[in-house]
Amino acid sequence: MNPVDVAQAAPAVHDLSLFSLFWQAHFTVKLVMVGLLGASIWSWAVIVDKTLLYSRTKRAMDRFEEVFWSGQSLEELYRSLQNRPATGLSAVFVAAMREWKRSFEGSSRTFQSLGQRIDKVLDVTIQREVERLDSKLMILASIGSAGPYIGLFGTVIGIMNSFTSIAASSNTSLAVVAPGIAEALFATAIGLFAAIPAVIAYNKLQSEVGKLQSRLEGFADEFSAILSRQIDERIAHAA
């Protein structure tokens, strides 16, 4: 056999590096891969942003509780916070104190149902704070649930193209089939790469939101009890 025949009989060598798998993939599969990579970057941006936010919120809550239980008067604390952007426990405190002062600093002192109004204000403020903490987490849930299926869609398209190529070339050797299947499976791998961190982070961050919400509700109950006692004292004095 002459060298030309040997060269023709030798199987083609395929580059199976990750870049080559992407570059040689079908256009639709490329779109799927690019979309999943973009979703992965987006999810990591949300993860970092929320992790830093929850860390700042915890520190702010610790500082506020330290000041609140230090013995400083509620009026002084309210004056120091009312003109600042309030979040977390300080937002709950400012909202309740604002309703308190509206009731006692008017011409008509309507404090008969003040306790109920303060409780409603506390509930609304906590709901807003939880919504702020919980925002964008659905992005992680969506990526975590849809990522594998989007990757599987790319895999199906890639395998269909591989079988089409096999039918066109009438060659069923593994050397012909393997590159196309590898390109297709690469899409599934990227889908899992995007989905797994998103699912883990979503569960962890949701747990953090639950802890912060419990802390907000616990403080609201304690503060509501403090104000309720003061309301009872004022009603008794007025009587």
Disulfide bonds with the S-S distance in Angstrom:
none
